[in-house]
Structure formats: structure tokens, C-alpha cells
Amino acid sequence: MALQHDSLNQGRSFKRLLLTGRTGGVGRATRQRVAGSAQCIRISDLPGTLNADTAPAEELAPCDLADRQAVHALVAGCDANIHLGGMSVERPFEEILEANVKGVFHLYEAARRRGVKLIVLASSNHVTGFYRQDEGIDASARKRPGDDYGLSESFGKGMAQLYFDRYGIETVRIRVGSVFPEPKDRRMMATWTGNDDFHDLLKRALFAPAVGHAIVFSVSAIAYTWWDNREATRPGFQPHDSSEQLRDKIEAMPRPAVDDPAAMLQGGAFTAVGPFNPLPPVQCMQNHVCHWL
């Protein structure tokens, strides 16, 4: 499906657009899809990860999101930010803290100081990972993070709300499902997003004239999902991709055990990853009972 962004940009226009997380799987595809969305695209990722191939309307700007001064310099001169950067999988908390907590704070503070009024942010369905797969939820459901990564996304939601309420910075948080060429298992059949749908949603979020603070699930037009995506009407998103043609292939795969998180929880196997840093036994102190942390 070709994206007709010229028909979408009735509400906003951009001189310089910042794209973070360029070297990630989604970021590599997004670079091509947002070409032409602004007079200049500033592309960023960690120092040492960007190659020198740039199109005429692109500029490279390596940056560590945990470096406050570097992020403030990165945001300078930009009208809006497509934020795909940060840690996107479960890792030791210290790594998540640097990229997803400090990094998001630095991003919003830089936006406030530099006058940026729109952030389109790739969030995660990990923030609701401990809901069961037979429970339907919408974007207003209370947070039940499935891991430390999901916990960091809870912080990001609070940042977006605060900076909209207090400073008027609009955010579309895209709770990304599973952006792959095709679903790999039964859980992905309910969370799958086709590449065309994902980038259509991203572009609509970017050019919608007024979004406030919106949370939209990135999920395609599939027969069964546990997400009520009514908020998608705010940027005008209507999915077109479908995975139903692959259902017979997926259903022919061996089923996980009924008590396997992959079969029980919306966060699937991710809810059982880690912890990465088990600590030694705590020594008995006074009348405290010895226990493991």
C-alpha cells in the first residue's frame, strides 16, 4: 500500500524532522518511508552505529540518549521527533534506565526547551503484558507491565501526559505490536502489524492536525485481537494488512502448554525473561529473616 502523505499533511508541515533509532529493524524501514515528509530529516542513533550514506535531504547526528547535553543539541532546530530509539527488549535494568527512562526525560526536556511541539513515539505492548489473552483492553486500561522494559514504558506514558498538560507538547504513543513480515506464532496472530500499516499509522500520527496525548495500538486488520483500538480514529488510522491468510499455517504448529505464558498472557514469553542480575543471599541481621533477593 503506497502512503500518500501529501494528502495527510493538511494539519502540519516540517522543515526539519528528527528520526531516532535509525539502526533498529523498524528504524531502517522508517527512514525510507518518511523521506519527503520534511525539508530535512535528521537521523540519529548511538555513536558508531550510523554509516555515512545519506540522501540529499538527510543529515546524520549520532547521539547517546543518556547524555542530556547531547540530546538537547540533537533536538535543536527540529520541528518534530519520530522517536524509535531506546532499549526495545528486556535487558538488565541499568541499561533500560539509561536509554528508556533518562533518555525519554532528556527528549521531552529538550523538546520543551527547543520549542518542539510534537513527538511520535514508538511505545510497547509490554506495558500491559500481564493481562490475560482472553481479556479485552483499550488504551485507558491500567498498566500491568510484563517486564522491566514494560515498566520503563509506564514512565514514558507519564512523561508524555505531564508534558502535554503542562507544556502543550503533543504525543502520539504507538504501542507497537509485532512488526514482522508475517506472524511467527499464535500470539503474534493477535498482535501482528504489517509494515505498510505501521508506517501509515506513523505518518498519520505525524500529520494529524491535533492529537493531544493519544495512545494508539499498532495492530493490523486481523480477525482476533485483545486490543480495542478506538483511539486510532484520532490520527485517522484504518488498517488494511491482514495475517488471516497465514492462520492455517500457524494453527498447524504445536500448541504451547496451557500454563505457558505464551499461551496465557498478552506479553507472552517476554513476561518470563530475566532477572538478569540475581544477587547473593542477604546476611542475617539482628532479628531479620534470611532470604534471597
Order of alpha helices (4+ residues) and beta strands (2+ residues): beta-alpha-beta-beta-alpha-beta-alpha-alpha-beta-beta-alpha-beta-beta-alpha-beta-alpha-beta-beta-alpha-alpha
